[in-house]
Amino acid sequence: MNEIIVEINNILDICDEINISIENGNADFLNVIELVDNLAVLARKIDEYKNQDINLEEYNEKLIQLLNSLENKDMDLFSDTLKYDFKPLLEYWRETLEK
């Protein structure tokens, strides 16, 4: 479980870095690639953990939203999805796991 919390914290940090770079008009796609890699690792760890309070279906829906915004080259939507949808979900998971 500790590994999952560490991974969530890493992802939250990467989300912040991406959002700052997008707000500055300079999207850093290396961070986006790092984010996608870390999201895949997190999904595997969550799947192995099998906590009923953690819903991978909701995670997958938000991931699809992120990928759609990337496909449409809409970095503002990508940033908003990270900030207002994805980060709150991960913060909820972290709080749930820390109990």
C-alpha positions in Angstrom: 0.0 0.0 0.0 2.9 2.4 0.7 4.1 1.9 -2.9 0.7 3.0 -4.1 0.8 6.2 -2.0 4.3 7.0 -3.3 3.2 6.4 -6.9 0.1 8.7 -6.3 2.4 11.4 -4.9 4.7 11.1 -7.9 1.8 11.4 -10.3 0.4 14.4 -8.5 3.7 16.2 -8.7 3.9 15.4 -12.4 0.4 16.7 -12.9 1.4 20.0 -11.2 4.5 20.3 -13.4 2.4 19.7 -16.6 -0.2 22.2 -15.6 2.4 24.9 -14.9 4.0 24.2 -18.2 0.7 24.4 -20.1 -0.3 27.6 -18.3 3.0 29.1 -19.4 2.3 28.1 -23.0 5.1 25.6 -23.1 3.6 22.1 -22.8 6.4 19.6 -21.8 5.6 16.4 -23.6 8.3 14.5 -21.8 6.3 15.1 -18.6 3.2 13.8 -20.4 5.0 10.6 -21.4 6.3 10.2 -17.8 2.7 10.8 -16.6 1.3 8.1 -18.9 4.0 5.6 -17.7 3.3 6.3 -14.1 -0.5 6.0 -14.6 0.0 2.5 -16.1 2.2 1.5 -13.1 -0.4 2.9 -10.7 -3.3 1.0 -12.4 -1.4 -2.3 -12.1 -0.6 -1.7 -8.4 -4.2 -0.7 -7.6 -5.5 -3.8 -9.5 -3.3 -6.0 -7.3 -4.4 -4.2 -4.1 -8.1 -4.7 -4.7 -9.5 -2.1 -2.3 -13.3 -1.7 -2.7 -13.1 2.1 -2.1 -10.9 2.5 -5.1 -12.7 2.4 -8.4 -10.6 1.6 -11.5 -13.6 2.2 -13.7 -13.7 5.9 -12.8 -10.0 6.0 -13.2 -10.3 4.6 -16.7 -13.0 7.1 -17.6 -10.8 10.0 -16.6 -7.9 8.4 -18.4 -10.0 8.3 -21.6 -10.8 12.0 -21.2 -7.1 12.7 -20.9 -6.2 10.7 -24.0 -9.1 12.3 -26.0 -7.8 15.8 -25.1 -4.3 14.8 -26.3 -5.6 13.3 -29.5 -7.5 16.6 -30.2 -4.4 18.5 -29.3 -6.4 20.4 -26.7 -3.8 21.1 -24.0 -6.2 23.4 -22.1 -8.7 20.6 -21.8 -5.9 18.2 -20.9 -4.8 20.6 -18.1 -8.3 21.1 -16.8 -9.0 17.4 -16.8 -5.8 16.8 -14.8 -6.5 19.6 -12.4 -10.3 19.2 -11.8 -11.0 15.5 -12.4 -7.8 13.4 -12.2 -6.0 15.0 -9.3 -9.1 15.0 -7.0 -9.6 11.3 -7.7 -6.0 10.5 -6.9 -6.1 12.7 -3.7 -9.2 10.8 -2.6 -7.4 7.5 -3.2 -4.4 8.6 -1.2 -6.6 9.7 1.7 -8.5 6.4 1.6 -5.2 4.4 1.6 -3.7 6.4 4.4 -6.6 5.5 6.8 
